[in-house]
Amino acid sequence: MVRLATVSLVSDLTEAAFFDLDKTLMAGSSGMEFARVARRRGLITRSQIFRWGRDHLRYRLRGATDEQTSEVLKMARETLSNISERQMERMAPEILAGVLPRVYPEMLEEIQSHQDAGRRTFIVSAAGHNIVVSLAAALGMDGGVGTRYVVNDEGIYTGRLNGRFVYGPGKVEAMEELAEQHGLDLQSSWAYSDSASDLPMLEAVGHAVAVNPDSPLARVAKQEGWQVMRFDRLGRNLGVAGTVGLAAALGGLGNYLSKRS
């Protein structure tokens, strides 16, 4: 595996690294961690979580067609509808406690290599915005952008989108906004993903990296000469001290971030 140079103290932070979450930074799906926690709290039924998992797998395998995107948004509406903002805030530490042990140690090293080289690091994911931001904070990254959903006047999630779906071209829009906010040059930056559905994200930067790529992405990466990282087994030693304790400690942070988003 090719390692990044770790030249420190870049004078101007115009370079960045953008990371997809599911199956790129972590093994598996953050959405399934949310569903498990919601099920334990009685917020969704067993049949819902089974159908969600089946449809999510089909979605991941088929890719980014309009029909599949509509399916995922339909699942989000069904899963989030009638959950209160307070319930989501209370679930956040437990969700993070499930996600953090699934972060690939190799990807944590990659994040830190970019940071040592003076680059900003961000998560850009279709997952819920508050979880994305909280995870980025737990990993010591500069920030994250996820999908936001509408909360009504009674503090209840409606399942409707609040802004863009951060998927496919939506990720590029999020990256462009981050670039504008932080004075970043996308052509001097990096992007990491496992899936061909993220080709817009990978093509938006000067340095694309395919992480345990699916077959369509592997073909494109070979054609384009992109770097490919492969590590199929999840190591047990996450280089973050006290993972579960850290996730619990982030409860207050999760509440704070939820109120600001």
Helices and strands as residue ranges (DSSP letters): E 16-19, H 30-40, H 46-62, H 66-80, H 85-99, G 100-102, H 105-116, E 120-128, H 129-138, E 143-147, E 149-151, E 157-161, H 169-182, G 186-188, E 190-193, G 196-198, H 199-203, E 207-211, H 215-224, E 227-229, H 243-260
